[in-house]
Amino acid sequence: MSGARGKGGSVVRFLRFLAHLMADGWTVPAGLAVAAVVTLGADRVSSTAAQALMLAGLSITLLLAVRSSARQAVRGSGR
Amino acid sequence: MIVTTVLIALLVGLVEGTEALTVVLAVGLTRGWRASIGGTLAGLAVLAAVVVLLGGAALHAIPLQWLNLLLGTVLLLVGLRWLTKAILRVAGLVKMRDEEAAFAKTLAQLDSPAERSPVERSPAERSASARIGFATSFGAVLLEGAEVALAVVALGARPGTTLPAVVGAVAGVLAVVLAGIAVRKPLARVPENTIKLVVGVMLSAVGTVWAGEGLGMSWLAGQLTVVVLIAWYALLAWVAVRWARAGSVARKVETGRATTAGAAR
């Protein structure tokens, strides 16, 4: 898992795994989208880019979780 | 990291302890304090055993890098969920938890009007009633305490963090117990959602750092990474609250328009 080579790939796999664990219907496509965007350079991604990628992926995951839960809450309350 | 560990464990203990106390108090008042305290102690014993077994033995058999990845993932899952829930509550989309309402509901469930008063009950009825009280108390402590145990195991699994995690969680739970004994009422004034928001931010930040280390990263900000990430997740939470509020208002307007158009047809 260490070394610059493959670090981006590890991050992508981690984000996809997390997305599966948090699956509310939206996280899997979100995780796959992040994976698709970075797959091109995944094996050569630097440590800095891997950190930025991880933070971006987790931030998107949180925002999409909020959006999905907010929609469910609004639907549930009949608003 | 030690201060962060103590603080997170203390706040998790405080929030979950407050929720468990509501049920334990209701059981004590309706089914007797013996059943209530007995169930609580049994629940705490099971949780302590889980912490010792998982934290003391199982996790130490895993290599540090894999341990970081595993614990980081667990903390992220718990942290992001707490954060999502707290954001929705702050945005007004989900009701705030009301300890007094939860207390009244549990009291009503346990104190059924069909039941005779404790004095009129036969020994067999009293025993059955106490067993229900014990099980209710035990279940509440186990359910609410599971997240505390998970946090203690996850936060305390890395070298040098076991004691801070245990001390923090025990201090949080002890504070709730002492406050409960003093006021003999549910702790409605504990700002549960604010604490959940803070804990969600902190758990997500620590989880990100550990998971990143598990993936072989060495964070650019070094020791300050946790602080930077706490600030980042706090900012993100603020953005998410505004976003959720705006989205909710837009959907209300859309629904209103659709209803008006439907009525006009």
Chai-1 contact restraints between the chains, C-beta under 6 A:
chainA,res_idxA,chainB,res_idxB,connection_type,confidence,min_distance_angstrom,max_distance_angstrom,comment,restraint_id
A,M1,B,G216,contact,1.0,0.0,6.0,A-B,restraint_1
A,S2,B,G216,contact,1.0,0.0,6.0,A-B,restraint_2
A,K7,B,G216,contact,1.0,0.0,6.0,A-B,restraint_3
A,S10,B,L215,contact,1.0,0.0,6.0,A-B,restraint_4
A,V11,B,L215,contact,1.0,0.0,6.0,A-B,restraint_5
A,F14,B,L215,contact,1.0,0.0,6.0,A-B,restraint_6
A,L21,B,L77,contact,1.0,0.0,6.0,A-B,restraint_7
A,S47,B,M217,contact,1.0,0.0,6.0,A-B,restraint_8
A,Q51,B,M217,contact,1.0,0.0,6.0,A-B,restraint_9
A,M54,B,G212,contact,1.0,0.0,6.0,A-B,restraint_10
A,S59,B,L236,contact,1.0,0.0,6.0,A-B,restraint_11
A,L62,B,L80,contact,1.0,0.0,6.0,A-B,restraint_12
A,L63,B,A240,contact,1.0,0.0,6.0,A-B,restraint_13
A,A65,B,T84,contact,1.0,0.0,6.0,A-B,restraint_14
A,V66,B,T84,contact,1.0,0.0,6.0,A-B,restraint_15
A,V66,B,I87,contact,1.0,0.0,6.0,A-B,restraint_16
A,V66,B,A240,contact,1.0,0.0,6.0,A-B,restraint_17
A,V66,B,A244,contact,1.0,0.0,6.0,A-B,restraint_18
A,S69,B,T84,contact,1.0,0.0,6.0,A-B,restraint_19
A,S69,B,L88,contact,1.0,0.0,6.0,A-B,restraint_20
A,A70,B,L93,contact,1.0,0.0,6.0,A-B,restraint_21
A,A70,B,A244,contact,1.0,0.0,6.0,A-B,restraint_22
A,A70,B,G247,contact,1.0,0.0,6.0,A-B,restraint_23
A,A73,B,L88,contact,1.0,0.0,6.0,A-B,restraint_24
A,A73,B,L93,contact,1.0,0.0,6.0,A-B,restraint_25
A,A73,B,V94,contact,1.0,0.0,6.0,A-B,restraint_26
A,V74,B,S248,contact,1.0,0.0,6.0,A-B,restraint_27
A,V74,B,R251,contact,1.0,0.0,6.0,A-B,restraint_28
A,R79,B,K252,contact,1.0,0.0,6.0,A-B,restraint_29
